């Protein structure tokens, strides 16, 4: 009823709640803002977008992040069962690390 959507992070190998946002649209906007804020806009950031049965939304997120960060390519992956267990089908995620 409240449409609470968690933004999760993986910290020290554990999945933890980062924020709770109302509505999917607001959660996706917040996810984009967090990635743009925290991810260095270089290929060394190794940014990717992941999804659990929502490829269309993952493509939209990747396109928005490409434009915002000036990247030429962001790979898309399916998320594994560990993340889907926590977040369920329809999950959209972004991840990055720097080398």
C-alpha positions, -999 to +999 in steps of 0.1 A: +000+000+000+028+025+008+049+013-021+082+014-001+111+005-024+145-002-007+178+009-021+202-018-010+240-019-010+265-046-006+289-038+022+316-061+035+299-090+015+264-084+031+233-069+016+222-039+037+194-013+034+208+020+023+176+040+020+138+034+017+120+054-010+083+056-018+073+045-053+094+027-079+098+059-100+113+078-072+136+049-062+149+047-098+155+085-098+174+082-065+194+053-078+205+073-108+214+103-086+235+081-063+254+065-092+261+099-109+272+113-075+295+084-065+307+068-097+338+083-114+329+092-150+357+071-164+359+036-180+380+025-150+349+027-129+336-006-143+299+004-141+272-020-150+234-022-147+217-054-136+181-066-135+158-094-125+132-098-153+130-061-161+153-057-191+134-027-205+139-006-173+176-017-171+181-004-207+165+029-197+187+032-166+218+023-186+210+049-213+204+076-186+237+068-169+256+068-202+243+103-209+249+116-174+284+102-171+295+105-207+303+068-210+301+050-243+290+016-230+274+002-198+270-036-198+237-052-187+236-083-166+209-104-149+212-105-111+217-137-093+195-155-070+210-140-038+199-105-048+166-116-062+158-134-029+162-100-011+145-077-037+123-099-058+115-100-096+116-066-113+147-056-094+169-031-112+204-023-099+236-005-107+270-015-095+305-002-100+340-005-086+373+013-095+404-006-104 
